[in-house]
Amino acid sequence: MKHKITSVYKKAERFASVTKSAIMSGNMKRTEKCLLLAEQLLISGSNETKNAISNVYVFSVSSFMELYHFSISKMFPPSLKSEYLKQVYAPGI
């Protein structure tokens, strides 16, 4: 039996892991589906969901993509890219 993930932040971590696995395996169709789903959650999710996508998912996936030299600007849909840029250009970082 699979463990039930209850926290939206834990779910965002798991979702980021699934996305990173798709990237590493070269499954760009699945990667694109994951990124588009994250985009939808960021646009239409609850405030807690939006925070989890922005702070957990985007951070995890973008860090991974930078580490392995994947082009973030080409892969991220507009809202995810905007969240990424907010993190990169946040004051004090």
ROSEGU-625075 format. One record per residue (C-alpha): residue in three letters; residue number from 0; y, z, x. Coordinates in steps of 0.2 Angstrom, whole numbers. Layout:
N
<marlum res="Ala" n="NUM" north="Y" up="Z" east="X"/>
...
END
This chain:
93
<marlum res="Met" n="0" north="0" up="0" east="0"/>
<marlum res="Lys" n="1" north="17" up="-4" east="7"/>
<marlum res="His" n="2" north="30" up="9" east="9"/>
<marlum res="Lys" n="3" north="44" up="9" east="-4"/>
<marlum res="Ile" n="4" north="61" up="7" east="3"/>
<marlum res="Thr" n="5" north="74" up="16" east="-7"/>
<marlum res="Ser" n="6" north="90" up="16" east="2"/>
<marlum res="Val" n="7" north="101" up="0" east="0"/>
<marlum res="Tyr" n="8" north="105" up="2" east="19"/>
<marlum res="Lys" n="9" north="86" up="3" east="23"/>
<marlum res="Lys" n="10" north="84" up="-13" east="13"/>
<marlum res="Ala" n="11" north="98" up="-21" east="22"/>
<marlum res="Glu" n="12" north="90" up="-17" east="39"/>
<marlum res="Arg" n="13" north="73" up="-24" east="33"/>
<marlum res="Phe" n="14" north="81" up="-40" east="26"/>
<marlum res="Ala" n="15" north="90" up="-42" east="43"/>
<marlum res="Ser" n="16" north="73" up="-40" east="51"/>
<marlum res="Val" n="17" north="66" up="-54" east="40"/>
<marlum res="Thr" n="18" north="80" up="-65" east="44"/>
<marlum res="Lys" n="19" north="79" up="-62" east="63"/>
<marlum res="Ser" n="20" north="60" up="-66" east="62"/>
<marlum res="Ala" n="21" north="64" up="-82" east="53"/>
<marlum res="Ile" n="22" north="76" up="-87" east="67"/>
<marlum res="Met" n="23" north="64" up="-82" east="81"/>
<marlum res="Ser" n="24" north="50" up="-92" east="73"/>
<marlum res="Gly" n="25" north="61" up="-107" east="71"/>
<marlum res="Asn" n="26" north="60" up="-107" east="52"/>
<marlum res="Met" n="27" north="77" up="-113" east="48"/>
<marlum res="Lys" n="28" north="73" up="-116" east="30"/>
<marlum res="Arg" n="29" north="69" up="-98" east="28"/>
<marlum res="Thr" n="30" north="84" up="-93" east="39"/>
<marlum res="Glu" n="31" north="95" up="-103" east="28"/>
<marlum res="Lys" n="32" north="88" up="-95" east="12"/>
<marlum res="Cys" n="33" north="90" up="-78" east="19"/>
<marlum res="Leu" n="34" north="108" up="-81" east="24"/>
<marlum res="Leu" n="35" north="112" up="-89" east="7"/>
<marlum res="Leu" n="36" north="105" up="-74" east="-2"/>
<marlum res="Ala" n="37" north="115" up="-62" east="9"/>
<marlum res="Glu" n="38" north="130" up="-72" east="5"/>
<marlum res="Gln" n="39" north="127" up="-70" east="-14"/>
<marlum res="Leu" n="40" north="124" up="-51" east="-12"/>
<marlum res="Leu" n="41" north="140" up="-50" east="-2"/>
<marlum res="Ile" n="42" north="150" up="-59" east="-16"/>
<marlum res="Ser" n="43" north="142" up="-52" east="-32"/>
<marlum res="Gly" n="44" north="133" up="-36" east="-27"/>
<marlum res="Ser" n="45" north="138" up="-18" east="-31"/>
<marlum res="Asn" n="46" north="150" up="-10" east="-19"/>
<marlum res="Glu" n="47" north="136" up="-1" east="-10"/>
<marlum res="Thr" n="48" north="127" up="-17" east="-8"/>
<marlum res="Lys" n="49" north="142" up="-26" east="-1"/>
<marlum res="Asn" n="50" north="144" up="-12" east="11"/>
<marlum res="Ala" n="51" north="126" up="-13" east="17"/>
<marlum res="Ile" n="52" north="127" up="-32" east="19"/>
<marlum res="Ser" n="53" north="143" up="-31" east="28"/>
<marlum res="Asn" n="54" north="140" up="-16" east="39"/>
<marlum res="Val" n="55" north="121" up="-17" east="42"/>
<marlum res="Tyr" n="56" north="115" up="-35" east="39"/>
<marlum res="Val" n="57" north="129" up="-45" east="46"/>
<marlum res="Phe" n="58" north="130" up="-33" east="61"/>
<marlum res="Ser" n="59" north="112" up="-34" east="65"/>
<marlum res="Val" n="60" north="109" up="-52" east="62"/>
<marlum res="Ser" n="61" north="125" up="-58" east="71"/>
<marlum res="Ser" n="62" north="121" up="-46" east="86"/>
<marlum res="Phe" n="63" north="104" up="-54" east="87"/>
<marlum res="Met" n="64" north="111" up="-72" east="86"/>
<marlum res="Glu" n="65" north="123" up="-69" east="100"/>
<marlum res="Leu" n="66" north="110" up="-61" east="111"/>
<marlum res="Tyr" n="67" north="99" up="-76" east="109"/>
<marlum res="His" n="68" north="114" up="-89" east="109"/>
<marlum res="Phe" n="69" north="112" up="-95" east="92"/>
<marlum res="Ser" n="70" north="128" up="-103" east="84"/>
<marlum res="Ile" n="71" north="134" up="-91" east="72"/>
<marlum res="Ser" n="72" north="148" up="-102" east="66"/>
<marlum res="Lys" n="73" north="136" up="-116" east="61"/>
<marlum res="Met" n="74" north="124" up="-105" east="52"/>
<marlum res="Phe" n="75" north="134" up="-91" east="43"/>
<marlum res="Pro" n="76" north="140" up="-96" east="26"/>
<marlum res="Pro" n="77" north="159" up="-93" east="23"/>
<marlum res="Ser" n="78" north="159" up="-75" east="17"/>
<marlum res="Leu" n="79" north="146" up="-69" east="30"/>
<marlum res="Lys" n="80" north="156" up="-77" east="43"/>
<marlum res="Ser" n="81" north="172" up="-69" east="37"/>
<marlum res="Glu" n="82" north="164" up="-52" east="38"/>
<marlum res="Tyr" n="83" north="157" up="-56" east="55"/>
<marlum res="Leu" n="84" north="175" up="-61" east="61"/>
<marlum res="Lys" n="85" north="182" up="-44" east="54"/>
<marlum res="Gln" n="86" north="169" up="-35" east="64"/>
<marlum res="Val" n="87" north="173" up="-45" east="80"/>
<marlum res="Tyr" n="88" north="192" up="-44" east="79"/>
<marlum res="Ala" n="89" north="193" up="-26" east="72"/>
<marlum res="Pro" n="90" north="206" up="-15" east="80"/>
<marlum res="Gly" n="91" north="201" up="-4" east="94"/>
<marlum res="Ile" n="92" north="185" up="-14" east="98"/>
END
